[in-house]
Amino acid sequence: MRVNENILISSLTTMRLGGPARYVLEVTSPQEVADAYGFAEQFRLRTFPLGYGANTLGHDEGFNGAIIINRMQGIADDFTADGARLKVMGGEYWDNVVAHACEKGLTGIEALSKIPGLAGSAPVQNIGAYGQQLSDTLESVDVYDTASRTFRTLTKENLHFDYRQSIFNTTERGRYFIISITLKLTPGEMPRPFYNSLERYIDDHSVTDFSPQSIRQIVSAIRDTKLPDPLKVASAGSFFHNIYISDEEAEKAIEKGYPMHRGKDGNKISAAWLIEQAGFKGKLLHGIRVSDKAPLVLINESAKSYNDLEKAREEIVGHVYDKFGWWLEQEPVELQ
Ligand SMILES: Cc1cc2nc3c(=O)[nH]c(=O)nc-3n(C[C@H](O)[C@H](O)[C@H](O)COP(=O)(O)OP(=O)(O)OC[C@H]3O[C@@H](n4cnc5c(N)ncnc54)[C@H](O)[C@@H]3O)c2cc1C
């Protein structure tokens, strides 16, 4: 286990905010995971598992505890009669997993191309994009259980997946350290109809190849036009959740002329639309820019502190509530 001291959280997170973490422990084997939690217990330190930091916000005062980062990498394929099982170590960069699956002609995660982060973080908020979500193909997760101090395998049924949700960010937050994930993928193509923006791109560019490789290229091209590259621009991606409402509320919203997406996952009001309608698209608030291409994305252009982000967030959430009566909920996790 590699032990680092006094590391700025701003250097570990894509929003690039946050003071020093007392310890950052990098683990390269399951035994080192147990050792890292043992170390934290010995010195009575709080712990926080961190991946690439693309969905995590650091605070100005830092973290007086131990951040634990999974550095175990590797993808093992097991081909079966009806597809393949991919066992992926949690420290593997997620987009490498998608690239690997697409190269093998396997469908199931191609629409999740270019989502920044590590594979071990992907189940936490059940990553999703362009009509696919991790829970569609995830079979199980190998974890270290800090409550029983044992290594366990949790199957999908135990993980209670929902929109941007699992037990890891709700009922069992902080209990498990994810070591690896296992996906079940199949050869072939993603079924149509595709997500709206994918269909539009396919029409506009007269695409006829729907193989995983081709969908990966299309998704990457669409993302490049809208979403910031975390290596160049500081952001945490979508800053707020979309809003899911009941059928009754949906009828009222339609009467008011609000755009509604009625999908298999429920009635969705686009949070980006609410932010745009509240007049924030492209605006700079306390050093935080509301993206003019994707208003759900907040970019840290010149914010000096977490406090600046907090002020910007409060303005946006408050105005959207005053105008529409819905509270926007934050997506990124607070490192505290
Ligand atoms: C430009 C941009 C675009 C994005 N686009 C999308 C998108 O299209 N769809 C989408 O769903 N998300 C998107 N995101 C959000 C982000 O990419 C995902 O949430 C991703 O899974 C975060 O991975 P990470 O390794 O950076 O997680 P981190 O931010 O490091 O951690 C996220 C959470 O996972 C927990 N965690 C991390 N590692 C472990 C572990 N080993 N065991 C247990 N818990 C752990 C952390 O404690 C934290 O709660 C985007 C972000 C950015 C910056």
The ligand as an SDF file (V2000), in Angstrom:
LIG
                    3D

 53 58  0  0  0  0  0  0  0  0999 V2000
  -17.2440   15.7290  -18.1170 C   0  0  0  0  0  0  0  0  0  0  0  0
  -18.0130   14.7070  -17.3300 C   0  0  0  0  0  0  0  0  0  0  0  0
  -19.0180   13.9690  -17.9530 C   0  0  0  0  0  0  0  0  0  0  0  0
  -19.7490   13.0070  -17.2340 C   0  0  0  0  0  0  0  0  0  0  0  0
  -20.7210   12.2980  -17.8910 N   0  0  0  0  0  0  0  0  0  0  0  0
  -21.4390   11.3630  -17.2050 C   0  0  0  0  0  0  0  0  0  0  0  0
  -22.4610   10.6070  -17.8580 C   0  0  0  0  0  0  0  0  0  0  0  0
  -22.6960   10.7450  -19.0610 O   0  0  0  0  0  0  0  0  0  0  0  0
  -23.1650    9.7060  -17.1170 N   0  0  0  0  0  0  0  0  0  0  0  0
  -22.9060    9.4980  -15.7910 C   0  0  0  0  0  0  0  0  0  0  0  0
  -23.5650    8.6520  -15.1790 O   0  0  0  0  0  0  0  0  0  0  0  0
  -21.9320   10.2060  -15.1460 N   0  0  0  0  0  0  0  0  0  0  0  0
  -21.2070   11.1260  -15.8250 C   0  0  0  0  0  0  0  0  0  0  0  0
  -20.2540   11.8550  -15.1670 N   0  0  0  0  0  0  0  0  0  0  0  0
  -20.0000   11.6090  -13.7340 C   0  0  0  0  0  0  0  0  0  0  0  0
  -18.8240   10.6340  -13.4810 C   0  0  0  0  0  0  0  0  0  0  0  0
  -18.0770   10.4700  -14.6490 O   0  0  0  0  0  0  0  0  0  0  0  0
  -19.3180    9.2730  -13.0130 C   0  0  0  0  0  0  0  0  0  0  0  0
  -20.0840    9.4110  -11.8340 O   0  0  0  0  0  0  0  0  0  0  0  0
  -18.1660    8.3100  -12.7350 C   0  0  0  0  0  0  0  0  0  0  0  0
  -18.6490    7.0300  -12.4180 O   0  0  0  0  0  0  0  0  0  0  0  0
  -17.2790    8.8280  -11.6160 C   0  0  0  0  0  0  0  0  0  0  0  0
  -16.1710    7.9570  -11.4960 O   0  0  0  0  0  0  0  0  0  0  0  0
  -14.9630    8.3950  -10.5770 P   0  0  0  0  0  0  0  0  0  0  0  0
  -13.9830    7.2760  -10.5610 O   0  0  0  0  0  0  0  0  0  0  0  0
  -14.4530    9.7040  -11.0030 O   0  0  0  0  0  0  0  0  0  0  0  0
  -15.7190    8.5020   -9.1830 O   0  0  0  0  0  0  0  0  0  0  0  0
  -15.3400    9.4120   -7.9360 P   0  0  0  0  0  0  0  0  0  0  0  0
  -15.8150   10.7940   -8.1730 O   0  0  0  0  0  0  0  0  0  0  0  0
  -13.9270    9.2420   -7.5660 O   0  0  0  0  0  0  0  0  0  0  0  0
  -16.2740    8.7350   -6.8310 O   0  0  0  0  0  0  0  0  0  0  0  0
  -17.6770    8.7820   -6.9720 C   0  0  0  0  0  0  0  0  0  0  0  0
  -18.3390    8.0320   -5.8270 C   0  0  0  0  0  0  0  0  0  0  0  0
  -17.9450    6.6800   -5.8660 O   0  0  0  0  0  0  0  0  0  0  0  0
  -17.3730    6.2940   -4.6230 C   0  0  0  0  0  0  0  0  0  0  0  0
  -16.2950    5.3450   -4.9260 N   0  0  0  0  0  0  0  0  0  0  0  0
  -15.2320    5.5410   -5.7350 C   0  0  0  0  0  0  0  0  0  0  0  0
  -14.4610    4.4430   -5.7660 N   0  0  0  0  0  0  0  0  0  0  0  0
  -15.0510    3.5250   -4.9440 C   0  0  0  0  0  0  0  0  0  0  0  0
  -14.7260    2.2020   -4.5320 C   0  0  0  0  0  0  0  0  0  0  0  0
  -13.6270    1.5620   -4.9730 N   0  0  0  0  0  0  0  0  0  0  0  0
  -15.5610    1.5830   -3.6580 N   0  0  0  0  0  0  0  0  0  0  0  0
  -16.6740    2.1980   -3.1820 C   0  0  0  0  0  0  0  0  0  0  0  0
  -17.0240    3.4440   -3.5340 N   0  0  0  0  0  0  0  0  0  0  0  0
  -16.2260    4.1060   -4.4060 C   0  0  0  0  0  0  0  0  0  0  0  0
  -16.8590    7.5770   -3.9980 C   0  0  0  0  0  0  0  0  0  0  0  0
  -16.7660    7.4540   -2.5900 O   0  0  0  0  0  0  0  0  0  0  0  0
  -17.9290    8.5490   -4.4390 C   0  0  0  0  0  0  0  0  0  0  0  0
  -19.0300    8.4460   -3.5790 O   0  0  0  0  0  0  0  0  0  0  0  0
  -19.4810   12.8080  -15.8640 C   0  0  0  0  0  0  0  0  0  0  0  0
  -18.4640   13.5570  -15.2390 C   0  0  0  0  0  0  0  0  0  0  0  0
  -17.7310   14.4910  -15.9540 C   0  0  0  0  0  0  0  0  0  0  0  0
  -16.6440   15.2630  -15.2690 C   0  0  0  0  0  0  0  0  0  0  0  0
  1  2  1  0
  2  3  1  0
  2 52  2  0
  3  4  2  0
  4  5  1  0
  4 50  1  0
  5  6  2  0
  6  7  1  0
  6 13  1  0
  7  8  2  0
  7  9  1  0
  9 10  1  0
 10 11  2  0
 10 12  1  0
 12 13  2  0
 13 14  1  0
 14 15  1  0
 14 50  1  0
 15 16  1  0
 16 17  1  0
 16 18  1  0
 18 19  1  0
 18 20  1  0
 20 21  1  0
 20 22  1  0
 22 23  1  0
 23 24  1  0
 24 25  2  0
 24 26  1  0
 24 27  1  0
 27 28  1  0
 28 29  2  0
 28 30  1  0
 28 31  1  0
 31 32  1  0
 32 33  1  0
 33 34  1  0
 33 48  1  0
 34 35  1  0
 35 36  1  0
 35 46  1  0
 36 37  1  0
 36 45  1  0
 37 38  2  0
 38 39  1  0
 39 40  1  0
 39 45  2  0
 40 41  1  0
 40 42  2  0
 42 43  1  0
 43 44  2  0
 44 45  1  0
 46 47  1  0
 46 48  1  0
 48 49  1  0
 50 51  2  0
 51 52  1  0
 52 53  1  0
M  END
$$$$
